[in-house]
Amino acid sequence: MNLAATPEPSTPPRRARVVVVGAGPAGLTVANILRAASVDCVVLETESREFIEQRPRAGFIEEWAVRALEQRGLAERLLARAQTHGECEFRWAGERHRFAYGELSGHRHFVYPQPLLVTDLVRSYADEAGGDIRFGVRDVALHDIDTDHPSVSYTDRETGERTRIDCDAVAGCDGARGVTRTYLGAERATVARHDYGIGWLALLAEAPPSSDCVVFGIHPRGFAAHMARSPQVTRYYLECPPGDDPENWPHERVWSELHARLTVAGTPPLTEGRLIEKRVLDMHNYVVEPMSHGHLYLAGDAAHLAAPIAAKGMNLALHDAFLLGDALVAYCAEGNASELSGYSDACLPPVWQYQEFSQWLSELLHGASSGVPFEAGTAAARLRRILGSPAAAAAFAEIYIGKGAGV
């Protein structure tokens, strides 16, 4: 980002207490919390409303996050429409192993695809509460973040006009490639990154789910997963080389590998269907420390990325948003800056808990296909312990559902 090259505003600057950059789950949750407390804010989003309400993303929300949304009046449609899961299944060495984590932890997952949650949050903020959200903006830039007079500027995509918004704080919720993370360069923060050295072929199939729970297929040919998204659509994953071309995976090859990696004795055959999404995800995690600088506060993927191995990304984004929204309300409405000053320190422990679990689970799921006998053996030992030890099963269930992780 080259601030010196940013064009001067062509319209008079306006004022808002908070500018939220990015209209994903984190940004929209922060905006709704602020709006409910009558704190003036503006949301800036580079994509259109139609795009963010259709963009396929995560679908599993942990129960603590659902209850937190419910407390803020943001879960009515979710609670009415979402399915709940309290079991998962490991398919390994030709056998199926059901794991009732809901019974062990007392909590469940809610299956509610991110586009539906985003649609609900936009409706609540913009349509019902009259919140200010500007879609399709270009060239977002941050200014004077280290001073008492921060601001954000952008260009209106339709008119070409440049606008500056003076504010007290900026919530950076624009994801891994957004401008706010870029602003916290190496001179302002450190980025701890872990590359798994594997890829996942992410698939959406226009086919009813073939199981009533998440299925983890642990197989020498590569990991595979089945996850319901709706009564008509199923998410599948296939382990593949990092950087692989999705075109290397035609319909016939996809379904052949899914059958090979997920079929064990006593399970019904997979229901095949048209593939409506096919992309390769290179598995990696990162954490930005600290998650704030000056008057800029990062949340969600702008601050940390959790590969979809453990379905933690959206849940961490919501955790950040609850803390940040409440801290901004305390600062803007009450003049109390203590929660904002402690925001990064409060967020990072559960972030690292989920990162550690993601790495641990990856070793379990990918050991059989690693090609390294020692890794395969330790992964098998880990799975046997989960399935055979009540204490190990309870510990796994708690972190899998988010209980006991500090969230």
Secondary structure as a PSIPRED ss2 file (coil, helix, strand):
# PSIPRED VFORMAT (PSIPRED V4.0)

   1 M C   1.000  0.000  0.000
   2 N C   1.000  0.000  0.000
   3 L H   0.000  1.000  0.000
   4 A H   0.000  1.000  0.000
   5 A H   0.000  1.000  0.000
   6 T C   1.000  0.000  0.000
   7 P C   1.000  0.000  0.000
   8 E C   1.000  0.000  0.000
   9 P C   1.000  0.000  0.000
  10 S C   1.000  0.000  0.000
  11 T C   1.000  0.000  0.000
  12 P C   1.000  0.000  0.000
  13 P C   1.000  0.000  0.000
  14 R E   0.000  0.000  1.000
  15 R E   0.000  0.000  1.000
  16 A C   1.000  0.000  0.000
  17 R C   1.000  0.000  0.000
  18 V E   0.000  0.000  1.000
  19 V E   0.000  0.000  1.000
  20 V E   0.000  0.000  1.000
  21 V E   0.000  0.000  1.000
  22 G C   1.000  0.000  0.000
  23 A C   1.000  0.000  0.000
  24 G C   1.000  0.000  0.000
  25 P H   0.000  1.000  0.000
  26 A H   0.000  1.000  0.000
  27 G H   0.000  1.000  0.000
  28 L H   0.000  1.000  0.000
  29 T H   0.000  1.000  0.000
  30 V H   0.000  1.000  0.000
  31 A H   0.000  1.000  0.000
  32 N H   0.000  1.000  0.000
  33 I H   0.000  1.000  0.000
  34 L H   0.000  1.000  0.000
  35 R H   0.000  1.000  0.000
  36 A H   0.000  1.000  0.000
  37 A C   1.000  0.000  0.000
  38 S C   1.000  0.000  0.000
  39 V C   1.000  0.000  0.000
  40 D C   1.000  0.000  0.000
  41 C E   0.000  0.000  1.000
  42 V E   0.000  0.000  1.000
  43 V E   0.000  0.000  1.000
  44 L E   0.000  0.000  1.000
  45 E C   1.000  0.000  0.000
  46 T C   1.000  0.000  0.000
  47 E C   1.000  0.000  0.000
  48 S C   1.000  0.000  0.000
  49 R H   0.000  1.000  0.000
  50 E H   0.000  1.000  0.000
  51 F H   0.000  1.000  0.000
  52 I H   0.000  1.000  0.000
  53 E C   1.000  0.000  0.000
  54 Q C   1.000  0.000  0.000
  55 R C   1.000  0.000  0.000
  56 P C   1.000  0.000  0.000
  57 R C   1.000  0.000  0.000
  58 A C   1.000  0.000  0.000
  59 G C   1.000  0.000  0.000
  60 F E   0.000  0.000  1.000
  61 I E   0.000  0.000  1.000
  62 E E   0.000  0.000  1.000
  63 E H   0.000  1.000  0.000
  64 W H   0.000  1.000  0.000
  65 A H   0.000  1.000  0.000
  66 V H   0.000  1.000  0.000
  67 R H   0.000  1.000  0.000
  68 A H   0.000  1.000  0.000
  69 L H   0.000  1.000  0.000
  70 E H   0.000  1.000  0.000
  71 Q H   0.000  1.000  0.000
  72 R C   1.000  0.000  0.000
  73 G C   1.000  0.000  0.000
  74 L C   1.000  0.000  0.000
  75 A C   1.000  0.000  0.000
  76 E H   0.000  1.000  0.000
  77 R H   0.000  1.000  0.000
  78 L H   0.000  1.000  0.000
  79 L H   0.000  1.000  0.000
  80 A H   0.000  1.000  0.000
  81 R H   0.000  1.000  0.000
  82 A C   1.000  0.000  0.000
  83 Q E   0.000  0.000  1.000
  84 T E   0.000  0.000  1.000
  85 H E   0.000  0.000  1.000
  86 G C   1.000  0.000  0.000
  87 E C   1.000  0.000  0.000
  88 C E   0.000  0.000  1.000
  89 E E   0.000  0.000  1.000
  90 F E   0.000  0.000  1.000
  91 R E   0.000  0.000  1.000
  92 W E   0.000  0.000  1.000
  93 A C   1.000  0.000  0.000
  94 G C   1.000  0.000  0.000
  95 E E   0.000  0.000  1.000
  96 R E   0.000  0.000  1.000
  97 H E   0.000  0.000  1.000
  98 R E   0.000  0.000  1.000
  99 F E   0.000  0.000  1.000
 100 A C   1.000  0.000  0.000
 101 Y H   0.000  1.000  0.000
 102 G H   0.000  1.000  0.000
 103 E H   0.000  1.000  0.000
 104 L H   0.000  1.000  0.000
 105 S H   0.000  1.000  0.000
 106 G C   1.000  0.000  0.000
 107 H C   1.000  0.000  0.000
 108 R C   1.000  0.000  0.000
 109 H E   0.000  0.000  1.000
 110 F E   0.000  0.000  1.000
 111 V E   0.000  0.000  1.000
 112 Y C   1.000  0.000  0.000
 113 P C   1.000  0.000  0.000
 114 Q H   0.000  1.000  0.000
 115 P H   0.000  1.000  0.000
 116 L H   0.000  1.000  0.000
 117 L H   0.000  1.000  0.000
 118 V H   0.000  1.000  0.000
 119 T H   0.000  1.000  0.000
 120 D H   0.000  1.000  0.000
 121 L H   0.000  1.000  0.000
 122 V H   0.000  1.000  0.000
 123 R H   0.000  1.000  0.000
 124 S H   0.000  1.000  0.000
 125 Y H   0.000  1.000  0.000
 126 A H   0.000  1.000  0.000
 127 D H   0.000  1.000  0.000
 128 E H   0.000  1.000  0.000
 129 A C   1.000  0.000  0.000
 130 G C   1.000  0.000  0.000
 131 G C   1.000  0.000  0.000
 132 D E   0.000  0.000  1.000
 133 I E   0.000  0.000  1.000
 134 R E   0.000  0.000  1.000
 135 F C   1.000  0.000  0.000
 136 G C   1.000  0.000  0.000
 137 V E   0.000  0.000  1.000
 138 R E   0.000  0.000  1.000
 139 D E   0.000  0.000  1.000
 140 V E   0.000  0.000  1.000
 141 A E   0.000  0.000  1.000
 142 L E   0.000  0.000  1.000
 143 H E   0.000  0.000  1.000
 144 D C   1.000  0.000  0.000
 145 I C   1.000  0.000  0.000
 146 D C   1.000  0.000  0.000
 147 T C   1.000  0.000  0.000
 148 D C   1.000  0.000  0.000
 149 H C   1.000  0.000  0.000
 150 P C   1.000  0.000  0.000
 151 S E   0.000  0.000  1.000
 152 V E   0.000  0.000  1.000
 153 S E   0.000  0.000  1.000
 154 Y E   0.000  0.000  1.000
 155 T E   0.000  0.000  1.000
 156 D E   0.000  0.000  1.000
 157 R C   1.000  0.000  0.000
 158 E C   1.000  0.000  0.000
 159 T C   1.000  0.000  0.000
 160 G C   1.000  0.000  0.000
 161 E C   1.000  0.000  0.000
 162 R E   0.000  0.000  1.000
 163 T E   0.000  0.000  1.000
 164 R E   0.000  0.000  1.000
 165 I E   0.000  0.000  1.000
 166 D E   0.000  0.000  1.000
 167 C C   1.000  0.000  0.000
 168 D C   1.000  0.000  0.000
 169 A E   0.000  0.000  1.000
 170 V E   0.000  0.000  1.000
 171 A E   0.000  0.000  1.000
 172 G E   0.000  0.000  1.000
 173 C C   1.000  0.000  0.000
 174 D C   1.000  0.000  0.000
 175 G C   1.000  0.000  0.000
 176 A C   1.000  0.000  0.000
 177 R C   1.000  0.000  0.000
 178 G C   1.000  0.000  0.000
 179 V H   0.000  1.000  0.000
 180 T H   0.000  1.000  0.000
 181 R H   0.000  1.000  0.000
 182 T H   0.000  1.000  0.000
 183 Y H   0.000  1.000  0.000
 184 L C   1.000  0.000  0.000
 185 G C   1.000  0.000  0.000
 186 A C   1.000  0.000  0.000
 187 E C   1.000  0.000  0.000
 188 R C   1.000  0.000  0.000
 189 A C   1.000  0.000  0.000
 190 T E   0.000  0.000  1.000
 191 V E   0.000  0.000  1.000
 192 A E   0.000  0.000  1.000
 193 R E   0.000  0.000  1.000
 194 H E   0.000  0.000  1.000
 195 D E   0.000  0.000  1.000
 196 Y E   0.000  0.000  1.000
 197 G E   0.000  0.000  1.000
 198 I E   0.000  0.000  1.000
 199 G E   0.000  0.000  1.000
 200 W E   0.000  0.000  1.000
 201 L E   0.000  0.000  1.000
 202 A E   0.000  0.000  1.000
 203 L E   0.000  0.000  1.000
 204 L E   0.000  0.000  1.000
 205 A E   0.000  0.000  1.000
 206 E E   0.000  0.000  1.000
 207 A C   1.000  0.000  0.000
 208 P C   1.000  0.000  0.000
 209 P C   1.000  0.000  0.000
 210 S C   1.000  0.000  0.000
 211 S C   1.000  0.000  0.000
 212 D C   1.000  0.000  0.000
 213 C C   1.000  0.000  0.000
 214 V E   0.000  0.000  1.000
 215 V E   0.000  0.000  1.000
 216 F E   0.000  0.000  1.000
 217 G E   0.000  0.000  1.000
 218 I E   0.000  0.000  1.000
 219 H C   1.000  0.000  0.000
 220 P C   1.000  0.000  0.000
 221 R C   1.000  0.000  0.000
 222 G C   1.000  0.000  0.000
 223 F C   1.000  0.000  0.000
 224 A E   0.000  0.000  1.000
 225 A E   0.000  0.000  1.000
 226 H E   0.000  0.000  1.000
 227 M E   0.000  0.000  1.000
 228 A E   0.000  0.000  1.000
 229 R C   1.000  0.000  0.000
 230 S C   1.000  0.000  0.000
 231 P C   1.000  0.000  0.000
 232 Q C   1.000  0.000  0.000
 233 V C   1.000  0.000  0.000
 234 T E   0.000  0.000  1.000
 235 R E   0.000  0.000  1.000
 236 Y E   0.000  0.000  1.000
 237 Y E   0.000  0.000  1.000
 238 L E   0.000  0.000  1.000
 239 E E   0.000  0.000  1.000
 240 C E   0.000  0.000  1.000
 241 P C   1.000  0.000  0.000
 242 P C   1.000  0.000  0.000
 243 G C   1.000  0.000  0.000
 244 D C   1.000  0.000  0.000
 245 D C   1.000  0.000  0.000
 246 P H   0.000  1.000  0.000
 247 E H   0.000  1.000  0.000
 248 N H   0.000  1.000  0.000
 249 W C   1.000  0.000  0.000
 250 P C   1.000  0.000  0.000
 251 H H   0.000  1.000  0.000
 252 E H   0.000  1.000  0.000
 253 R H   0.000  1.000  0.000
 254 V H   0.000  1.000  0.000
 255 W H   0.000  1.000  0.000
 256 S H   0.000  1.000  0.000
 257 E H   0.000  1.000  0.000
 258 L H   0.000  1.000  0.000
 259 H H   0.000  1.000  0.000
 260 A H   0.000  1.000  0.000
 261 R H   0.000  1.000  0.000
 262 L H   0.000  1.000  0.000
 263 T C   1.000  0.000  0.000
 264 V C   1.000  0.000  0.000
 265 A C   1.000  0.000  0.000
 266 G C   1.000  0.000  0.000
 267 T C   1.000  0.000  0.000
 268 P C   1.000  0.000  0.000
 269 P C   1.000  0.000  0.000
 270 L C   1.000  0.000  0.000
 271 T C   1.000  0.000  0.000
 272 E C   1.000  0.000  0.000
 273 G C   1.000  0.000  0.000
 274 R E   0.000  0.000  1.000
 275 L E   0.000  0.000  1.000
 276 I E   0.000  0.000  1.000
 277 E E   0.000  0.000  1.000
 278 K E   0.000  0.000  1.000
 279 R E   0.000  0.000  1.000
 280 V E   0.000  0.000  1.000
 281 L E   0.000  0.000  1.000
 282 D E   0.000  0.000  1.000
 283 M E   0.000  0.000  1.000
 284 H E   0.000  0.000  1.000
 285 N E   0.000  0.000  1.000
 286 Y E   0.000  0.000  1.000
 287 V E   0.000  0.000  1.000
 288 V E   0.000  0.000  1.000
 289 E E   0.000  0.000  1.000
 290 P C   1.000  0.000  0.000
 291 M C   1.000  0.000  0.000
 292 S E   0.000  0.000  1.000
 293 H E   0.000  0.000  1.000
 294 G C   1.000  0.000  0.000
 295 H C   1.000  0.000  0.000
 296 L E   0.000  0.000  1.000
 297 Y E   0.000  0.000  1.000
 298 L E   0.000  0.000  1.000
 299 A C   1.000  0.000  0.000
 300 G H   0.000  1.000  0.000
 301 D H   0.000  1.000  0.000
 302 A H   0.000  1.000  0.000
 303 A C   1.000  0.000  0.000
 304 H E   0.000  0.000  1.000
 305 L E   0.000  0.000  1.000
 306 A C   1.000  0.000  0.000
 307 A C   1.000  0.000  0.000
 308 P C   1.000  0.000  0.000
 309 I C   1.000  0.000  0.000
 310 A C   1.000  0.000  0.000
 311 A C   1.000  0.000  0.000
 312 K C   1.000  0.000  0.000
 313 G H   0.000  1.000  0.000
 314 M H   0.000  1.000  0.000
 315 N H   0.000  1.000  0.000
 316 L H   0.000  1.000  0.000
 317 A H   0.000  1.000  0.000
 318 L H   0.000  1.000  0.000
 319 H H   0.000  1.000  0.000
 320 D H   0.000  1.000  0.000
 321 A H   0.000  1.000  0.000
 322 F H   0.000  1.000  0.000
 323 L H   0.000  1.000  0.000
 324 L H   0.000  1.000  0.000
 325 G H   0.000  1.000  0.000
 326 D H   0.000  1.000  0.000
 327 A H   0.000  1.000  0.000
 328 L H   0.000  1.000  0.000
 329 V H   0.000  1.000  0.000
 330 A H   0.000  1.000  0.000
 331 Y H   0.000  1.000  0.000
 332 C H   0.000  1.000  0.000
 333 A H   0.000  1.000  0.000
 334 E H   0.000  1.000  0.000
 335 G C   1.000  0.000  0.000
 336 N C   1.000  0.000  0.000
 337 A C   1.000  0.000  0.000
 338 S H   0.000  1.000  0.000
 339 E H   0.000  1.000  0.000
 340 L H   0.000  1.000  0.000
 341 S H   0.000  1.000  0.000
 342 G C   1.000  0.000  0.000
 343 Y H   0.000  1.000  0.000
 344 S H   0.000  1.000  0.000
 345 D H   0.000  1.000  0.000
 346 A H   0.000  1.000  0.000
 347 C H   0.000  1.000  0.000
 348 L H   0.000  1.000  0.000
 349 P H   0.000  1.000  0.000
 350 P H   0.000  1.000  0.000
 351 V H   0.000  1.000  0.000
 352 W H   0.000  1.000  0.000
 353 Q H   0.000  1.000  0.000
 354 Y H   0.000  1.000  0.000
 355 Q H   0.000  1.000  0.000
 356 E H   0.000  1.000  0.000
 357 F H   0.000  1.000  0.000
 358 S H   0.000  1.000  0.000
 359 Q H   0.000  1.000  0.000
 360 W H   0.000  1.000  0.000
 361 L H   0.000  1.000  0.000
 362 S H   0.000  1.000  0.000
 363 E H   0.000  1.000  0.000
 364 L H   0.000  1.000  0.000
 365 L H   0.000  1.000  0.000
 366 H H   0.000  1.000  0.000
 367 G C   1.000  0.000  0.000
 368 A C   1.000  0.000  0.000
 369 S C   1.000  0.000  0.000
 370 S C   1.000  0.000  0.000
 371 G C   1.000  0.000  0.000
 372 V C   1.000  0.000  0.000
 373 P H   0.000  1.000  0.000
 374 F H   0.000  1.000  0.000
 375 E H   0.000  1.000  0.000
 376 A H   0.000  1.000  0.000
 377 G H   0.000  1.000  0.000
 378 T H   0.000  1.000  0.000
 379 A H   0.000  1.000  0.000
 380 A H   0.000  1.000  0.000
 381 A H   0.000  1.000  0.000
 382 R H   0.000  1.000  0.000
 383 L H   0.000  1.000  0.000
 384 R H   0.000  1.000  0.000
 385 R H   0.000  1.000  0.000
 386 I H   0.000  1.000  0.000
 387 L H   0.000  1.000  0.000
 388 G H   0.000  1.000  0.000
 389 S C   1.000  0.000  0.000
 390 P H   0.000  1.000  0.000
 391 A H   0.000  1.000  0.000
 392 A H   0.000  1.000  0.000
 393 A H   0.000  1.000  0.000
 394 A H   0.000  1.000  0.000
 395 A H   0.000  1.000  0.000
 396 F H   0.000  1.000  0.000
 397 A H   0.000  1.000  0.000
 398 E H   0.000  1.000  0.000
 399 I H   0.000  1.000  0.000
 400 Y H   0.000  1.000  0.000
 401 I H   0.000  1.000  0.000
 402 G C   1.000  0.000  0.000
 403 K C   1.000  0.000  0.000
 404 G C   1.000  0.000  0.000
 405 A C   1.000  0.000  0.000
 406 G C   1.000  0.000  0.000
 407 V C   1.000  0.000  0.000
